[in-house]
Amino acid sequence: MAALVLRPGCSLDGARLYRHLQELLPPYAWPRFLRLQERLDMTETFKQQKGRLAREGFDPAHVTDPLFVLDAAAGAYVSLGPRRWDDVVAGRLRL
């Protein structure tokens, strides 16, 4: 998962981001999940608090930030709602 902070007034274009990553990174390096945040939480020594994000996971029932999942068949990052989350957990959405 990658945590992102968008510039004010910008929105996530999941298809465009997918194409951009195709050009720059090998498939194994693409983040499977995205989490949009208002700001990155930092420690007192200015390190990102990744442990908390990892503990919270990617269940949209427990995470209040917008979540997206990589849908290779659609060629885009798509919103991760309860239905898609069920598909991921059940293995119906291939990652």
C-alpha positions in Angstrom: 0.0 0.0 0.0 1.1 3.5 -0.7 -0.2 6.5 1.3 -0.6 9.6 -0.9 -1.4 13.3 -0.2 -2.8 15.1 -3.2 -2.2 18.7 -3.9 -5.1 21.0 -3.0 -7.8 21.0 -5.7 -6.5 17.8 -7.3 -8.1 14.4 -7.6 -6.8 10.9 -8.3 -7.1 9.7 -11.9 -6.7 6.0 -11.4 -6.3 5.1 -15.1 -3.6 7.8 -15.6 -1.7 6.7 -12.5 -1.8 3.1 -13.7 -0.4 4.0 -17.1 2.3 6.1 -15.4 3.4 3.2 -13.2 3.4 0.9 -16.2 6.0 3.2 -17.8 8.2 3.6 -14.7 8.1 0.4 -12.6 8.0 -3.3 -13.1 4.6 -4.9 -12.2 5.9 -6.4 -8.9 6.7 -2.9 -7.7 3.2 -1.4 -8.3 1.3 -0.6 -5.1 -1.7 -2.9 -4.9 -3.6 -0.5 -2.6 -3.6 3.3 -2.3 -4.7 5.4 0.7 -5.4 9.1 0.2 -4.7 11.2 3.3 -5.1 14.9 4.1 -1.5 14.9 5.5 1.2 12.3 6.3 1.5 11.6 10.0 5.1 12.0 11.2 7.0 11.1 14.3 8.9 13.6 16.4 12.0 12.9 14.3 10.1 13.5 11.0 9.7 9.8 10.0 6.4 8.6 8.5 4.3 6.6 10.9 4.1 3.5 8.7 3.4 1.1 11.5 0.1 2.6 12.4 -1.0 2.5 8.7 0.0 -1.2 8.4 -1.9 -2.1 11.6 -5.0 -0.4 10.3 -4.9 -2.3 7.0 -7.2 -1.8 4.1 -10.7 -2.7 5.3 -13.0 0.2 4.3 -15.2 -0.6 7.3 -12.3 0.5 9.6 -10.3 3.0 7.6 -11.9 6.5 7.1 -9.4 7.6 4.4 -10.4 7.0 0.7 -8.9 3.6 -0.4 -8.2 2.4 -3.9 -7.2 -1.0 -5.3 -5.2 -1.9 -8.4 -7.6 -3.5 -10.9 -5.3 -4.7 -13.7 -8.3 -5.9 -15.8 -9.7 -2.4 -15.8 -6.2 -0.8 -16.2 -6.8 1.6 -13.3 -6.9 2.1 -9.6 -10.5 1.9 -8.5 -12.3 2.8 -5.4 -12.2 0.1 -2.7 -15.6 -0.1 -1.1 -17.2 -2.9 0.9 -18.1 -4.9 -2.2 -14.6 -4.8 -3.8 -13.1 -5.5 -0.4 -15.1 -8.7 -0.2 -13.9 -9.6 -3.7 -10.3 -9.1 -2.6 -10.7 -11.1 0.6 -12.5 -13.9 -1.3 -9.9 -14.0 -4.1 -12.3 -12.9 -6.8 -10.3 -9.8 -7.6 -6.8 -10.9 -8.6 -4.0 -8.8 -7.3 
